[in-house]
Amino acid sequence: MRYVIEFIVNDTKVSQEELQVMAEGLVKNFKKRYKHVGVRILPHFSETGFHIGWKLILITVDFSPS
């Protein structure tokens, strides 16, 4: 089973280093349950096209039988 989970950080003042630390913490926690976890950090835009923050996207894969 594959899951895609998005975390929105609505603050443009957060640095790339802080985002990386957040992402590493999320990956560490999710690896306790899922075998493979990947993360992407992307800019997050409002509906009008303004950059309003960041989006952390976790992609997890669980190979255990359901």
C-alpha positions in Angstrom: 0.0 0.0 0.0 1.3 3.5 -0.9 0.4 6.7 1.0 1.0 10.3 0.1 0.8 12.7 3.1 1.1 16.5 2.8 2.1 18.8 5.6 1.6 22.5 4.9 3.9 25.1 6.6 2.2 28.5 6.0 5.2 30.6 6.8 7.7 31.9 4.2 10.2 32.8 6.9 11.0 29.2 7.8 14.5 28.5 6.5 15.5 25.5 4.3 17.5 24.1 7.2 14.4 24.2 9.5 12.4 22.5 6.8 15.0 19.8 6.4 15.0 19.1 10.2 11.2 18.9 10.1 11.4 16.5 7.2 14.0 14.3 8.8 11.9 14.1 12.0 8.8 13.1 10.1 10.8 10.4 8.1 12.2 9.0 11.3 8.8 8.7 12.9 7.2 7.2 9.8 10.0 4.7 9.3 8.8 3.0 12.5 5.7 1.9 10.7 6.5 1.9 7.0 9.5 0.2 5.2 10.2 3.0 2.7 9.6 6.7 3.3 10.5 9.5 0.9 10.1 13.2 1.4 9.9 16.3 -0.9 10.0 19.9 0.0 8.1 22.1 -2.4 6.9 25.7 -2.4 3.2 26.2 -1.4 1.2 28.8 -3.3 -2.2 30.4 -2.6 -5.0 30.2 -5.1 -4.0 33.6 -6.4 -0.4 32.4 -7.1 1.4 34.0 -4.1 4.1 32.1 -2.3 2.7 31.6 1.2 4.8 28.8 2.6 6.1 25.3 2.1 4.7 21.8 1.5 6.4 18.7 2.9 5.2 15.7 1.0 5.8 12.2 2.5 5.5 9.2 0.3 5.3 5.9 2.2 5.2 2.3 1.1 4.1 -0.5 3.3 4.8 -4.0 1.9 3.3 -5.9 4.8 0.2 -8.0 3.9 -3.2 -6.4 4.8 
